[in-house]
Amino acid sequence: MISDVADADGGPGPAETRGGIDLGLLVLRVVLGVTMGAHGLQHLFGAFGGPGVGGFAKVLGSLGYTSQTTLLSWITGISEVLGGALVLVGLFTPVGAAALLGVCANIVYVKFGGGFFQKEGQGFEFELLLGAASLTVLLAGSGRLALDVNTPWRKRPLSFGLIGLLLAAAASVVVIVLCR
């Protein structure tokens, strides 16, 4: 049965199971947060050989975005950096994971026609994997090894995760409708 975390000690099942789940969520959050945060730094500041805002706006234009590409570059980069940081440390995790999911959903939508596998920048397999990781963190919560440890959304991750999923989907649709 799908349910939220409801028992008194803050987690389902025996202590060994909880410890494994919490450690697994920590690893997932760290990898996802660092990866998406680094992408955001590329898009905002040109770090790690990235294009910066102006270059990323051109990339968005080449992907079919026709309106407000510079603004969208800023929003995407900020979503990746802040969302990645929040997910990394497990603070306001549903907000961070929803921001990352929204970014990933948009790029999967844009690249979908180019096929699944990465070839010449057209495949969407990498973005789909990052989106699935974002969705997993969104629905499962941050785990107990996070700054969110005593928050309502850590204790009821599914409820807050579904709200985050709806917000990510709505934001993705708005961006696609207004900017493509």
LINBEL-V641066 format. One record per pair of residues at least 4 apart in sequence whose C-alpha atoms are under 8 Angstrom apart, sorted by the first residue. I is the first residue (numbers start at 1). GAP is how many residues later the second one is. If there is no record, write none. Layout:
BEGIN
{{I	GAP} {I	GAP}}
END
This chain:
BEGIN
{{3	155} {4	151} {4	152} {4	153} {4	154} {4	155} {5	5} {5	6} {5	7} {5	150} {5	151} {5	152} {6	4} {6	5} {6	6} {6	149} {6	150} {7	4} {7	5} {10	134} {10	145} {11	7} {11	144} {12	5} {12	6} {13	4} {13	5} {14	4} {15	4} {16	4} {17	4} {18	4} {19	4} {20	4} {21	4} {21	122} {22	4} {22	120} {22	121} {22	122} {22	123} {23	4} {23	120} {23	122} {24	4} {25	4} {25	112} {25	117} {25	118} {26	4} {26	116} {26	117} {26	119} {26	120} {27	4} {28	4} {28	105} {28	109} {29	4} {29	58} {29	59} {29	60} {29	61} {29	108} {29	113} {30	4} {30	57} {30	58} {30	59} {31	4} {31	57} {32	4} {32	52} {32	55} {32	56} {32	98} {32	101} {32	102} {33	4} {33	50} {33	51} {33	52} {33	53} {33	54} {33	55} {34	4} {34	50} {34	51} {34	54} {35	4} {35	49} {36	4} {36	44} {36	45} {36	47} {36	48} {36	64} {37	4} {37	43} {37	44} {37	45} {37	46} {37	47} {37	48} {38	4} {38	9} {38	10} {38	42} {38	43} {39	4} {39	11} {39	38} {39	41} {39	42} {40	4} {40	36} {40	37} {40	38} {40	39} {40	40} {40	41} {41	4} {41	5} {41	6} {41	7} {41	9} {41	11} {41	36} {41	40} {42	4} {42	5} {42	6} {42	7} {42	8} {42	9} {42	10} {42	35} {43	4} {43	7} {43	8} {43	9} {43	10} {43	12} {43	13} {43	30} {43	31} {43	33} {43	34} {44	8} {44	9} {44	29} {44	30} {44	33} {44	34} {45	5} {45	6} {45	7} {45	8} {46	4} {46	5} {46	6} {46	7} {47	4} {47	5} {51	4} {51	5} {52	4} {53	4} {53	17} {53	20} {53	21} {54	4} {54	16} {54	19} {55	4} {56	4} {56	14} {56	17} {57	4} {57	12} {57	13} {57	15} {57	16} {58	4} {58	11} {59	4} {60	4} {60	5} {60	9} {60	13} {61	4} {61	5} {61	8} {63	47} {63	48} {64	46} {64	116} {65	4} {65	114} {65	115} {66	113} {66	114} {67	111} {67	112} {67	113} {68	4} {68	111} {69	4} {69	110} {70	4} {71	4} {72	4} {73	4} {74	4} {75	4} {76	4} {76	27} {77	4} {78	4} {78	5} {79	4} {79	5} {79	17} {79	20} {79	21} {79	24} {80	4} {80	19} {80	20} {80	23} {81	4} {82	4} {82	14} {83	4} {83	12} {83	13} {83	14} {83	15} {83	16} {83	17} {84	4} {84	12} {84	13} {84	16} {85	4} {85	11} {86	4} {86	5} {86	6} {86	7} {86	9} {86	10} {86	11} {87	4} {87	5} {87	6} {87	9} {87	10} {87	55} {89	57} {89	58} {90	52} {90	55} {90	56} {90	57} {90	58} {91	55} {91	56} {91	57} {92	4} {92	56} {93	4} {93	44} {93	45} {93	48} {93	49} {93	55} {94	4} {94	43} {94	44} {94	47} {94	59} {94	66} {94	67} {94	70} {95	4} {95	69} {96	4} {97	4} {97	37} {97	38} {97	40} {97	41} {97	67} {98	4} {98	36} {98	37} {98	40} {98	66} {98	67} {98	69} {98	70} {99	4} {99	69} {100	4} {100	31} {100	34} {101	4} {101	29} {101	30} {101	31} {101	33} {101	34} {101	64} {101	67} {102	4} {102	66} {102	67} {102	69} {102	70} {103	4} {103	69} {104	4} {104	23} {104	24} {104	26} {104	27} {105	4} {105	22} {105	23} {105	26} {105	64} {105	67} {106	4} {106	66} {106	69} {106	70} {107	4} {107	17} {107	20} {108	4} {108	16} {108	19} {108	20} {111	4} {111	11} {111	12} {111	13} {112	4} {112	11} {112	12} {114	8} {114	9} {114	10} {115	7} {115	8} {115	9} {116	7} {116	8} {116	9} {117	5} {117	6} {117	7} {117	8} {118	4} {118	5} {118	6} {118	7} {118	8} {119	4} {124	4} {125	4} {126	4} {127	4} {128	4} {129	4} {130	4} {131	4} {132	4} {133	4} {134	4} {135	4} {135	30} {136	4} {136	5} {137	4} {137	5} {138	4} {138	19} {138	20} {138	23} {138	24} {138	26} {138	27} {139	18} {139	19} {139	21} {139	22} {139	23} {140	17} {140	18} {140	21} {141	12} {141	13} {141	16} {141	17} {141	20} {142	4} {142	6} {142	7} {142	12} {143	6} {143	11} {144	4} {144	5} {144	10} {145	4} {148	5} {148	6} {149	5} {149	6} {150	4} {150	5} {151	4} {152	4} {153	4} {153	6} {153	7} {156	4} {157	4} {158	4} {159	4} {160	4} {161	4} {162	4} {163	4} {164	4} {165	4} {166	4} {167	4} {168	4} {169	4} {170	4} {171	4} {172	4} {173	4} {174	4} {175	4} {175	5} {176	4}}
END
